[in-house]
């Protein structure tokens, strides 16, 4: 089938999903699409928080000035129209165009500072909860022993998601899953999310989309905050943030944190359910503004962590073992150092030069029972672009060089070094005040996988209060050994990699947004076709016994994802109610029935099955009552439907479950006291079946996959001190 016919099939299937799932869209709702472009910031957004750092074009300054004027109102006002206008004026980094969010043909969903503060009170140590409770996003645990996780956007595999910090890949172009648990939300100003292929914007690592963590921009006075948090599972967090003007043209900020979690066996089965860790982080930032419009942003990040999971040891474990009668400790020690810089300079009246660079080096020492693995990940970016605009047109032209390297001292056969030079472009054209199109493309020369071309086309149609966006894109992903099972089990049982092709995908979506009075509504239909998905194939080393090793292979046939998202949000005085729903129909070819073109098997006869760990239905509801500067109280309920499970000897499908939570926060002067009750129903996966397998999996993993929670009911409480406001 040609690429064009595949694209046509994909777009037609979206229409089919929209008809067949209409009833479902009205019956269930999933509460966290609070990251959409029209989320309500009930505190004003300072113009300094939204300044374009990544790829600014000159007219962005005009939008920022409009925003500054718009935000000159009383903090306590809750006029019905405020929450629409304020967020629509945010200048978005992730799309590269420098347009305000409401004018973007590419749909960019936002999590604002207010929502970040809410989630920081629930999980101040990392951003996992912040993202997990966002519509269309699933934070999937990849290692039950260590708690590592990745981010799935609209059902696509987590390795396809590019995580950025201020537009820079400071956590690696292909970062390990554990990195998600090492990023505190303290210094975030907002989060920008692009779903679907963004390879045309950021290269192969963004096949499934982009999450851009945008830092808080310092103002003209000294400000800061400190947060102390404790949990009923013997966890503690201390985070600090301070910003200050250093000179008339230089501003700076620094955030630092210390985090501790004791090893915890919640269900007393001898296996650690909450991995223990000690982590320290620090990130200073500097911002310089020149007299002629030049800007320079620089940052350095440091992180050190010791993480421990597996069977309990010492007197607490009293000889805990896995099924073969031996203990199995799983550990990971991590050290990360990264640095990045962005420089912009106006050229003439309508051009802007943008240059940026980043480097990341992360050292790991893994322990998988008696096997120790030492390795190092490195990631580099050099990029320069020129942006311009006219009355109806914005454009960007650039060149880039990306490099990813992995070096293992233990298993040198898995070392790789990817070098990827490329050129990219983007053109936004406004046909009329209500119709805008965006076309972006990237051509890269991968040293292992050859030439790769990644286009994306987006359209915006906005007749009055209705906004329609449509998008189609394609891209690729350069495979590495680190599929989810290998991150959980290590490299010791993996065969040397051979004859692997790049993974590729086509993604499409259409989005309808309509706001009226105090109600906001949005529905999105999306689809993806993925070719050459990499996965593990088990085999017996001696050719006759039980499988005891794995090899990395490209799956036969396409993986297909069709789905829809629904959001409803209602404002009444100081109360905000949010309901949303995610439907996913994600299938892959069953390996035993995959077509064999040499044997003449008809692909139409190949059977399909649900992609594992992908719930068909997810829903939720959030109610938040807040008076800014006084208190906030909230209730949340999240539903996760049935999931197919891979290689689980206890059951083929998970049971649906609910996650309920309550939170409250009271502010007195500079102090805010908060408490959060998570998992009120005390849901645990081990209530359904044991975590430890009867025998070790061919990959080396000793546990089933994680499809639910393993922490049980948990309470955290603490205090936040703000100064300088």
GIDALIN-V569719 format. One record per backbone hydrogen bond with DSSP energy under -1.0 kcal/mol. CO is the residue of the C=O (numbers start at 1). NH is the residue of the N-H. E is the energy in kcal/mol with one decimal. If there is no record, write none. Layout:
CO,NH,E
CO,NH,E
This chain:
2,6,-2.2
3,7,-2.3
4,8,-2.3
5,9,-2.5
6,10,-2.3
7,11,-2.4
8,12,-2.6
9,13,-2.2
10,14,-1.1
11,15,-1.1
12,16,-1.6
13,17,-2.4
14,18,-2.2
15,19,-1.5
16,20,-2.7
17,21,-2.3
19,22,-1.1
21,25,-2.4
24,28,-1.7
29,620,-8.5
32,135,-1.6
33,36,-1.3
36,39,-2.0
46,49,-1.3
57,60,-1.9
58,61,-1.4
59,63,-1.4
60,64,-2.3
61,65,-2.2
62,66,-2.0
63,67,-2.1
64,68,-2.5
65,69,-2.1
66,70,-2.4
67,71,-1.9
69,72,-1.4
71,73,-1.9
74,77,-1.5
79,82,-1.1
81,85,-1.6
82,86,-2.3
84,88,-1.6
87,90,-1.8
88,102,-1.4
90,101,-2.5
93,96,-2.0
99,92,-2.1
100,103,-1.4
101,104,-1.4
109,193,-2.4
111,191,-2.0
112,116,-2.0
113,117,-2.3
114,118,-1.9
115,119,-2.3
116,120,-2.4
117,121,-1.4
119,123,-3.0
127,131,-1.9
128,132,-2.9
129,133,-1.8
131,134,-1.6
134,137,-1.8
136,154,-3.2
138,152,-2.9
140,150,-2.1
143,147,-2.7
148,142,-2.6
148,143,-1.4
150,140,-2.0
152,138,-2.3
153,156,-2.0
157,160,-1.9
158,161,-1.7
160,208,-2.7
162,211,-2.6
164,213,-2.7
165,168,-1.5
168,165,-2.9
168,170,-2.1
169,172,-1.6
176,179,-1.6
177,149,-1.0
177,180,-1.3
178,181,-1.4
179,182,-1.8
185,188,-1.7
187,216,-2.5
190,214,-2.2
191,111,-2.2
192,212,-3.0
193,109,-2.6
194,210,-2.3
198,201,-1.2
198,202,-2.4
199,203,-2.1
203,206,-1.9
204,207,-1.0
206,198,-2.9
208,196,-1.8
209,162,-2.4
210,194,-2.7
211,164,-3.0
212,192,-2.6
213,166,-2.0
214,189,-3.3
214,190,-1.6
223,243,-3.0
224,723,-2.4
225,241,-2.6
226,721,-3.1
227,239,-2.2
228,719,-1.9
229,237,-2.4
230,717,-2.4
231,234,-1.0
234,262,-1.9
235,231,-2.0
236,260,-2.8
237,229,-2.5
238,258,-2.5
239,227,-2.9
240,256,-1.8
241,225,-2.6
242,254,-2.2
243,223,-2.1
244,252,-2.7
249,289,-2.3
250,246,-2.7
250,247,-2.0
251,287,-3.0
252,244,-2.5
253,285,-3.1
254,242,-1.9
255,283,-2.7
256,240,-2.6
257,281,-2.4
258,238,-2.3
259,279,-2.7
260,236,-2.7
261,277,-2.0
264,273,-1.9
264,274,-2.2
270,312,-2.3
274,264,-1.8
276,308,-3.0
277,261,-2.3
278,306,-2.0
279,259,-2.8
280,304,-2.2
281,257,-2.3
282,302,-2.5
283,255,-1.8
284,300,-1.6
285,253,-2.2
286,298,-2.2
287,251,-2.8
288,296,-2.1
290,293,-1.2
294,290,-3.4
295,344,-2.4
296,288,-2.7
297,342,-2.5
298,286,-2.4
299,340,-2.2
301,338,-2.3
302,282,-2.0
303,336,-2.7
304,280,-2.5
305,334,-2.6
306,278,-1.7
307,332,-2.3
308,276,-2.3
309,330,-2.1
310,272,-3.1
314,318,-2.2
322,325,-2.0
326,322,-2.7
328,311,-2.1
329,369,-2.9
330,309,-3.4
331,367,-2.6
332,307,-2.2
333,365,-2.0
334,305,-2.5
335,363,-2.9
336,303,-2.0
337,361,-2.5
338,301,-2.6
339,359,-2.4
340,299,-2.2
341,357,-2.3
342,297,-2.7
343,355,-2.9
344,295,-2.2
345,353,-3.1
347,351,-1.3
351,347,-3.2
352,387,-2.7
353,345,-2.2
354,385,-3.1
355,343,-3.4
356,383,-2.3
357,341,-2.5
358,381,-2.3
359,339,-2.3
360,379,-2.2
361,337,-2.4
362,377,-2.8
363,335,-2.0
364,375,-2.1
365,333,-2.2
366,373,-2.1
367,331,-1.8
368,371,-1.9
371,368,-3.2
373,366,-3.6
374,409,-2.5
375,364,-2.7
376,407,-2.4
377,362,-2.8
378,405,-2.5
379,360,-2.4
380,403,-2.1
381,358,-1.9
382,401,-2.8
383,356,-2.6
384,399,-2.6
385,354,-2.9
386,397,-2.3
387,352,-2.5
388,395,-2.5
392,430,-2.9
393,390,-2.8
394,428,-3.2
395,388,-2.2
396,426,-2.3
397,386,-3.1
398,424,-2.4
399,384,-2.3
400,422,-2.5
401,382,-2.2
402,420,-3.2
403,380,-2.4
404,418,-3.4
405,378,-2.5
406,416,-1.6
407,376,-2.2
411,414,-1.8
412,415,-1.8
416,406,-2.7
418,404,-2.3
419,447,-1.7
420,402,-2.0
421,445,-2.5
422,400,-2.7
423,443,-2.6
424,398,-2.5
425,441,-2.3
426,396,-2.4
427,439,-2.8
428,394,-2.4
429,437,-2.7
434,462,-2.5
435,431,-1.3
435,432,-1.7
436,460,-3.1
437,429,-2.8
438,458,-2.8
439,427,-2.8
440,456,-2.3
441,425,-2.4
442,454,-2.8
443,423,-2.3
444,452,-2.7
446,450,-1.6
450,446,-2.7
452,444,-2.7
454,442,-1.5
455,474,-2.1
456,440,-2.6
457,472,-2.5
458,438,-2.9
459,470,-2.0
460,436,-2.3
461,468,-3.2
462,464,-1.2
463,466,-1.0
467,513,-2.8
468,461,-3.0
469,511,-3.3
470,459,-2.9
471,509,-2.3
472,457,-3.1
473,507,-3.0
475,505,-2.0
477,503,-2.2
481,483,-1.8
483,487,-1.9
484,488,-1.3
485,489,-1.7
486,490,-3.1
491,494,-1.7
493,550,-2.4
503,477,-2.7
504,531,-2.8
505,475,-1.9
506,529,-2.3
507,473,-2.6
508,527,-2.4
509,471,-2.6
510,525,-2.7
511,469,-2.3
512,523,-2.5
513,467,-2.9
514,521,-1.6
516,519,-2.9
518,571,-2.1
519,516,-2.5
520,569,-2.6
521,514,-2.4
522,567,-3.0
523,512,-2.9
524,565,-2.4
525,510,-2.4
526,563,-2.4
527,508,-2.4
528,561,-2.7
529,506,-2.2
530,559,-2.7
531,504,-2.0
533,555,-3.6
535,553,-2.6
537,551,-2.0
539,548,-1.8
539,549,-1.9
540,543,-1.2
549,539,-2.3
550,495,-2.5
551,537,-2.5
553,535,-2.3
559,530,-2.9
560,587,-2.9
561,528,-2.6
562,585,-3.4
563,526,-2.4
564,583,-2.9
565,524,-2.6
566,581,-2.1
567,522,-2.1
568,579,-3.0
569,520,-2.8
570,577,-2.9
572,575,-2.4
574,626,-2.6
575,572,-2.8
576,624,-2.7
577,570,-2.8
578,622,-2.7
579,568,-2.9
580,620,-1.5
581,566,-2.4
582,618,-2.0
583,564,-1.8
585,562,-1.9
586,611,-2.5
587,560,-2.6
588,609,-2.8
590,593,-1.9
591,594,-1.1
596,601,-2.1
602,605,-1.9
603,606,-1.1
607,590,-2.5
609,588,-2.6
616,584,-2.3
617,641,-2.5
618,582,-2.9
619,639,-4.0
620,580,-1.4
621,637,-2.5
622,578,-2.9
623,635,-2.3
624,576,-2.9
625,633,-2.5
627,630,-2.7
627,631,-1.8
630,667,-3.3
631,627,-2.5
632,665,-2.7
633,625,-3.1
634,663,-2.2
635,623,-2.7
636,661,-2.3
637,621,-2.5
638,659,-2.9
639,619,-2.2
640,657,-2.2
642,616,-1.0
643,654,-2.6
644,613,-2.5
652,645,-2.8
657,640,-2.6
659,638,-2.7
660,680,-2.1
661,636,-2.4
662,677,-3.5
663,634,-2.7
664,675,-2.3
665,632,-2.3
666,673,-3.0
668,671,-2.0
670,722,-2.4
671,668,-3.2
672,720,-2.8
673,666,-2.5
674,718,-2.2
675,664,-2.4
676,716,-2.4
677,662,-2.0
678,714,-1.9
679,682,-2.1
684,687,-1.6
685,688,-2.1
685,689,-1.5
691,704,-2.1
697,700,-2.0
701,697,-2.5
702,693,-2.4
709,685,-2.9
714,678,-3.0
715,232,-2.2
716,676,-2.9
717,230,-2.5
718,674,-2.4
719,228,-2.5
720,672,-2.4
721,226,-2.2
723,224,-2.0
